[in-house]
């Protein structure tokens, strides 16, 4: 058969079986494998390939921001090659309007995924849904981008994101209890399968929920903006999430919150505004007991992975306490350790907004000095909040990676 009857061979680099979070291991995720896609009858790429991840993420998100593809591979040239190949075969197309640029599935791409993997994609690629019949308004597309960005963060942190690999927690009339064995992320559309339950929280800014064996998180994504919340609506969402976790898994967890953002400056703004009338009360006191601030990048993915592994947090805390004095549990100010002089220390490597705000406020009120312990990449964001009363101590992130993220 003539060579022109075929599309060009696609040079695909496969991810390693075990997804690692260090930059070195990300570069080592790929090894060479050739995938041939016939022009008239395309073949579904192997699941470990970037070809597949781009198609799959676009399918479940409706529209995937083009910038998100950079977070799936460290090689820009390879990413460009994959996108060019997929668009050439009309499996993927680029849609740009109103300063928003994203990938959408082509008609052939939708047909391919529905026919080859209906259990994974039929939910997203059928009917008049936001992911199948995409609205062109900037607000609707921005919400799709917000959820898509969250999906990439969850995927890179090791959470399960595909319907056929997750327990059906939000499927109505579930007959048997669901057991959460590993972190699983459910977007807001999956949660809406509950019907009347979700009507109570219509208007919530929640983009989804993250369930782990030991914890439940409501997930929000402010992207590059300072988020605002309707406290009453979000409180109903919190109660709903707690009830669903108990009724579907038999485990009673008080949910916590995760706020994703594109930049650390948003955290500083939120904490500065908390001292004024601009205070976001849902974040500081009226929402979740713990509300973690994480970024949509490699550092944020690593912190999210850490948040899903409490045993690693325990090991890290034990290592830190070897160099510090034990905490004082009866103090007027919450603390995780003390300096040799007795000053309170707050562990802030997993930034918990309400706890950090209470710590800083208590130091100011009591006219005390204290210390904050964080990763070195967080220091620039926290330094303006410290003032003269707070000493900033840092953890070497590279050393943390070598000890906890690198396979032996």
C-alpha positions in Angstrom: 0.0 0.0 0.0 1.2 3.5 -0.8 2.8 5.4 2.0 0.5 8.4 1.3 -2.5 6.2 2.3 -1.3 6.4 5.8 -0.8 9.3 8.2 2.7 9.8 9.4 4.0 7.5 12.1 3.5 9.1 15.5 6.6 9.0 17.7 5.1 8.5 21.1 6.9 8.5 24.4 5.3 6.5 27.1 5.1 7.4 30.8 6.7 5.0 33.2 4.3 2.7 35.1 4.8 4.4 38.4 4.1 8.2 38.2 6.8 10.1 40.2 6.8 13.7 41.1 10.4 14.8 41.0 11.6 16.7 37.9 14.2 14.1 37.2 11.6 11.3 37.2 9.2 13.4 35.1 11.8 13.6 32.4 12.4 9.8 32.8 8.7 9.0 32.4 9.0 8.7 28.7 10.5 5.8 26.7 10.2 5.4 22.9 7.2 3.5 21.4 5.7 3.9 18.0 1.9 4.2 17.6 0.4 4.1 14.1 -2.9 5.9 13.5 -4.6 5.1 10.2 -6.1 8.1 8.6 -9.6 6.6 8.0 -9.7 4.2 11.0 -7.8 5.8 13.9 -6.6 3.5 16.7 -7.0 4.5 20.3 -3.5 5.3 21.6 -2.0 3.4 24.5 -3.2 4.6 27.9 0.3 5.5 29.1 1.0 7.8 26.2 0.7 11.6 26.0 -1.6 11.1 23.0 -4.1 9.3 25.1 -3.9 11.7 28.1 -4.6 14.7 25.9 -7.6 13.0 24.2 -8.9 11.6 27.5 -8.6 14.8 29.5 -10.2 16.8 26.7 -13.1 14.4 26.7 -13.8 14.5 30.4 -13.3 18.3 30.6 -15.0 19.4 27.4 -12.2 21.9 26.7 -8.7 21.6 27.9 -6.6 24.8 28.2 -3.7 24.7 25.9 -1.3 25.7 28.7 -2.3 22.5 30.6 -0.5 20.3 28.0 2.8 21.8 29.2 2.2 20.2 32.6 1.8 16.7 31.1 5.3 16.5 29.7 8.6 18.4 30.3 9.4 18.4 26.5 7.8 21.3 24.6 8.9 19.9 21.3 7.3 16.5 22.0 4.1 18.1 23.2 4.0 20.2 20.0 4.6 17.0 17.9 1.7 15.2 19.7 -0.7 18.0 19.3 0.2 18.4 15.6 -0.4 14.7 15.0 -3.8 14.6 16.8 -5.0 17.7 15.0 -3.8 16.4 11.7 -5.8 13.3 12.2 -8.8 15.4 13.2 -9.0 13.8 16.6 -8.3 17.1 18.3 -8.9 20.7 17.4 -7.9 24.1 18.8 -10.6 26.6 19.7 -9.6 30.2 20.4 -12.0 33.0 21.3 -12.3 35.8 23.9 -8.6 35.3 24.9 -9.3 31.7 25.9 -7.5 29.0 24.0 -8.2 25.4 24.4 -8.3 21.9 22.9 -11.6 20.3 21.9 -12.3 16.9 20.5 -12.9 16.6 16.8 -15.9 14.5 15.6 -13.6 11.6 14.9 -12.1 11.9 18.4 -15.5 11.7 20.1 -16.5 8.7 18.0 -13.2 7.0 18.7 -13.5 7.4 22.5 -17.2 6.5 22.6 -16.7 3.3 20.6 -13.5 2.1 22.1 -14.0 3.0 25.8 -17.7 3.8 26.4 -17.5 2.9 30.1 -15.0 5.7 30.6 -16.2 8.4 28.2 -19.9 7.9 27.3 -21.0 10.0 30.4 -19.1 13.0 29.1 -19.7 12.6 25.3 -23.5 12.2 25.2 -26.5 14.4 25.4 -26.6 18.2 25.8 -23.9 18.3 28.5 -21.4 21.0 29.1 -18.6 18.6 28.0 -20.4 17.4 24.8 -22.3 20.5 23.7 -20.0 23.2 24.7 -21.3 26.8 25.2 -19.3 29.6 23.6 -19.8 32.1 26.4 -16.6 33.1 28.2 -18.1 32.4 31.6 -19.1 28.8 30.7 -15.7 28.1 29.0 -13.8 29.6 31.9 -15.5 27.2 34.3 -14.6 24.3 32.0 -11.0 25.6 32.0 -11.1 25.8 35.8 -12.2 22.2 36.2 -9.7 21.0 33.5 -6.9 22.7 35.4 -8.0 20.9 38.5 -8.1 17.6 36.7 -4.4 18.0 35.6 -3.4 18.9 39.2 -5.2 15.8 40.5 -3.8 13.5 37.8 -0.2 14.6 38.4 -0.7 14.2 42.2 -1.7 10.5 41.6 -5.4 10.8 42.2 -7.8 8.6 40.2 -9.9 10.7 37.8 -11.5 8.3 35.3 -15.0 7.0 36.0 -14.2 3.3 35.3 -11.4 3.3 37.9 -13.2 5.1 40.8 -15.8 3.9 43.2 -19.3 5.1 42.1 -19.8 7.3 45.2 -22.1 9.9 43.5 -24.1 7.5 41.3 -27.7 7.7 42.6 -29.3 4.6 44.2 -26.0 2.9 44.7 -26.7 -0.6 46.0 -23.5 -1.5 47.9 -21.2 0.7 50.0 -18.2 2.1 48.3 -14.7 1.6 49.7 -12.2 4.4 49.0 -8.8 2.6 48.7 -6.9 5.4 47.0 -7.4 9.1 46.4 -10.2 9.7 43.9 -11.3 13.1 42.4 -15.0 13.6 41.3 -15.8 16.8 39.4 -18.9 18.9 40.0 -20.8 17.3 37.1 -20.3 13.8 38.5 -21.5 15.1 41.8 -24.6 16.5 40.1 -25.7 12.9 39.4 -27.3 13.1 42.9 -30.0 15.3 41.5 -32.0 16.9 44.3 -29.1 16.7 46.7 -27.0 19.0 44.5 -29.9 21.4 43.8 -29.4 22.6 47.4 -25.9 23.8 46.6 -26.6 25.3 43.2 -24.2 28.2 42.7 -21.4 26.7 44.7 -17.9 27.5 43.5 -16.8 23.9 44.3 -15.2 22.3 41.2 -15.3 18.9 42.8 -14.4 16.7 45.7 -11.3 14.6 46.6 -11.9 11.5 48.6 -9.0 9.6 50.3 -9.1 6.6 52.6 -8.9 8.9 55.6 -10.1 12.3 54.5 -12.7 14.2 52.5 -12.0 17.5 50.7 -14.1 20.0 48.9 -12.0 21.4 46.1 -12.1 25.0 44.8 -10.0 26.6 42.0 -9.6 30.3 41.9 -7.0 30.2 39.1 -5.4 33.7 39.0 -8.2 35.5 40.8 -8.9 36.2 44.5 -11.9 34.0 45.1 -15.2 35.0 46.8 -17.7 32.7 48.3 -21.4 32.7 49.3 -21.1 31.3 52.8 -24.6 29.9 53.0 -24.3 28.0 49.8 -20.9 26.6 50.6 -22.0 25.6 54.1 -24.8 23.5 52.5 -22.2 22.0 50.2 -20.1 21.0 53.2 -23.0 19.3 54.9 -24.0 17.5 51.7 -20.5 16.2 51.2 -20.3 14.9 54.7 -23.6 13.2 54.4 -22.7 11.6 51.1 -19.4 10.3 52.4 -21.1 8.7 55.4 -24.1 7.2 53.5 -22.1 5.8 50.5 -18.9 4.7 52.3 -20.0 4.2 55.9 -17.2 6.5 57.1 -17.9 9.7 59.0 -15.5 12.5 58.0 -15.8 16.2 58.6 -14.7 17.6 55.2 -11.8 20.0 54.8 -11.2 22.4 52.0 -8.6 22.8 49.2 -8.2 26.1 47.4 -6.1 25.8 44.2 -4.6 28.9 42.7 -2.2 29.9 39.9 0.0 32.1 42.1 1.2 32.4 45.7 0.4 36.1 45.7 -3.3 35.2 46.1 -2.6 33.7 49.5 -0.9 36.8 50.7 -3.8 38.9 49.5 -6.4 36.7 51.2 -4.5 36.9 54.5 -4.0 40.7 54.3 -7.6 41.2 53.5 -8.6 39.0 56.4 -7.4 41.8 58.7 -9.9 44.2 57.1 -13.6 44.4 56.1 -12.7 42.5 53.0 -12.2 39.3 55.1 -13.5 36.2 53.3 -15.4 34.7 56.2 -16.0 31.3 54.6 -12.2 30.8 54.4 -11.4 32.1 57.8 -13.7 30.6 60.4 -17.1 29.9 58.9 -16.2 27.2 56.4 -13.9 24.3 56.8 -11.7 23.7 59.9 -8.7 23.2 57.6 -8.5 25.0 54.3 -5.3 24.3 52.4 -3.9 26.6 49.8 -2.1 24.8 46.9 -0.9 26.0 43.5 -1.6 24.6 40.1 2.0 23.6 39.3 4.6 21.0 40.2 5.0 22.3 43.8 1.2 22.2 44.3 1.0 18.7 42.9 3.6 17.5 45.3 1.9 19.1 48.3 -1.4 17.6 47.2 0.3 14.2 47.0 1.6 14.8 50.5 -1.8 15.8 51.8 -3.1 12.4 50.5 -0.5 10.5 52.4 -0.8 11.2 56.1 1.9 8.6 56.9 4.4 10.7 55.0 3.3 13.8 56.9 3.8 11.9 60.1 7.3 10.9 59.1 8.2 14.4 58.0 6.9 15.9 61.3 8.9 13.4 63.3 12.0 14.4 61.5 11.4 18.1 62.0 10.8 17.6 65.7 14.2 16.0 66.2 15.7 19.4 65.8 13.1 21.3 67.8 11.4 21.3 71.2 8.1 19.5 71.6 4.9 21.6 71.3 3.1 23.1 74.2 -0.5 21.7 74.1 -1.8 24.0 76.8 -0.5 27.2 75.3 -2.8 30.2 74.4 -1.6 29.8 70.8 -1.6 26.7 68.7 1.8 25.4 67.8 3.5 22.3 66.4 6.8 22.8 68.1 8.8 25.3 70.1 12.2 26.9 69.8 14.9 26.5 72.5 13.7 29.8 73.9 10.1 28.5 74.1 8.6 30.5 71.2 5.8 28.7 69.3 6.5 27.3 65.8 3.8 26.6 63.3 4.4 24.0 60.6 3.2 25.7 57.4 4.6 23.5 54.6 1.0 22.6 53.9 -0.5 26.1 54.1 -3.7 25.9 56.1 -5.3 29.3 55.8 -7.5 29.4 58.9 -4.7 28.0 61.1 -2.1 30.4 59.7 -4.4 33.4 60.2 -5.1 32.4 63.8 -1.4 31.9 64.5 -0.4 35.3 63.1 -3.4 37.0 64.9 -2.5 35.4 68.2 1.1 36.5 68.0 -0.1 40.1 67.4 -2.7 40.0 70.1 -0.3 38.5 72.7 2.6 40.6 71.6 4.7 37.4 71.2 7.3 36.2 68.9 7.1 33.0 67.0 8.3 31.1 63.9 6.8 29.6 60.8 8.4 26.5 59.2 7.8 26.1 55.4 9.4 24.8 52.2 12.0 27.1 50.7 9.9 27.8 47.6 7.1 29.2 49.9 9.3 31.7 51.7 8.9 34.6 49.3 5.1 34.4 49.6 5.1 34.1 53.4 7.8 36.7 54.2 5.6 39.8 53.8 3.1 38.3 56.3 5.7 37.7 59.0 6.7 41.2 60.1 9.1 41.6 63.0 7.4 39.1 65.2 7.8 36.0 63.1 11.0 34.2 62.1 10.7 32.2 58.9 12.5 28.8 58.9 12.6 26.7 55.7 12.8 23.1 54.7 15.0 22.2 51.7 12.5 21.0 49.1 15.2 19.2 47.0 16.2 17.2 50.1 12.5 16.4 50.8 12.2 15.1 47.2 15.3 12.9 47.5 14.1 11.4 50.8 10.4 10.9 50.1 9.8 11.1 46.3 12.6 9.2 44.8 12.3 5.4 44.3 15.1 3.4 46.0 
